[in-house]
Amino acid sequence: MLPEQEYLNECFRYDSESGDLFWKKRPQHHFVNSKIKKTNKLNNKKINNKELQLNGVRYRTLHVIYKMLFNYDAIKEKKQIRLIDEKGPNTIINTRIVENPSARNKNKIKAEKKIEDIEIKNARSLVSNDYKFKTYYEAYCYAEGMRNGS
């Protein structure tokens, strides 16, 4: 889970026009020891990566931005925040929330792909067998019609 919204807003500044995230000078209560001098050198430094590290934990930059602005924790909700245009800026208008694909969904996609591959092979066998279709597409349409009861 992400740190609290207030904590993140003490660490970062978000420019909604450009979609850039910047480090802020962090307050003393964020630190246990003398790391403050080293870390505060990051003050106003732009974060260019898709991920950032805060207190030794890596977070996706977009997840941090959503938590800062909307108090929405995509990690807790088991979702991902992605850019619509991967080469575009990290602006809110260029983002979307997607389901976090589970292993079960990945296996379902693999199974559907396997069924599709088998159907294509069956269509190819129809082209080469007695039916003598001219194209794989004709054979596939014929096989689809037979399977659907047409």
N, C-alpha and C positions, 0 to 999 in steps of 0.2 A: 504494500500500500504506500501511497505517497504521503509525505509530510502534510501537516495542516496548511490550509490556504493562507492564513496569516503569516506563518513561517516562510512559505515560498515567496510571498510578497515582500518580506524583509530581505530575501536573498536576491531576487531578480526584478528587473524592470522590463516590461513588454511594450514594444512599439507596434501598435495595431495597424498603422499605415504601411510599414515595411514588413511586418511579421517577424522582426528581429527580437531576440531575447538577450538581455544584458545582465551581467553580474552587478549587484549593488555592493556598497561597503557594508559588510555584515556587522551587526551589533555584537558586543562583547559576550552576551549571554548565549550566543551560538557556539562558543568554544570552551573547552575544558582546560586547555593549556595555552601555550604561547603561539599556537598556529595562526593567531589572528593577523600577525604582521605578514606572514607569507601569503595567506589567503586573500587579504584585502588588497594585494597587488592586482587582483582580478577586477577591481572596481571599474565599472563602465566598459569592461571588455565584452565584446560581442561573442555570443555562442554560435559557432558555425556548424556544429555537428548535429546529427540526428539524435544523438544521445548526449547526456551530460552526467557528471558524477557529483553527487551531493552527499556529504558525510560518509563517503566510502561506498555509496550505493549508486548504481547506474540506473538512470531513468530516461525514457524517450522524451525528447524535448517537447513534442506536441502534447504528451500527457501532462507535463508540468504546466504548460500554457493553459490547458483546459481547467486544471485544478485551480490555478491562480485566478482565472477570470470567472469561472462558473461554479467553482467548488465541486467539480465532477471528477471522480476518481475512476478512470477507465479500467485500471488494474483491478480494483475491488469489484467492479461490475463485469469483469471478465470480457472486456471489449478492447478493441484497438482503435486508435485515432490515426487516420492515414491522410496523406495529401491526395487531392484529386489529380492535380498536375504535379508529378514528382519533381519536376524541375522548377516549379513555381515557389513562391515565398510561403512562409509559415503563417499566412494570414488565416483568420477564422473562416473566411469565405471560401478558401481553398482546401478545407478539411472536411472529412466525413467520418462518422463513427461506424465501425464494422464489427460484426461478431468475431470473437476470437475463435479461430477454427480449432476444434478439439480433435483428438485422435480419431474419435468415432466418425466425425464428419469427413476427415481425410480418407478414412477407409471406405466410406460410402462413395466418395468421389472416385476412388480407385476402382471400386466394383462397377460403377456406372460406366467408366471408361472401358473396362474389360468387356462388359456386355456389348457396348458399341463396337468394339473391335471384332467380337464374334459375329455380330450382325453384318459387318462389312465383309468378313471372310465368307459368310453364307451367301451374300450377294455375289461375290466373285465366283463361288462354286456354281451358282445358277447360270452365270454367263458361260461358263465352260461346259456345263452339262446339257441335258436334253432341251432346255428351254431356248437356248441360243439367243439370248438378249444381246443387243448390240453394245450396250454400255452397262457399267456397274450400277449407274443410277436407275436405269430401267428395271434391273433385277432387284435392286433394293426397294423400289416402289412396289413391285410385284410382291415381294416378301412381306413388306409392311401391310399390304392389303390382305394377304392371306392370314397374317397374324391377328389383324383387327376384325376378321370375319367378313371382309368385303368380297 
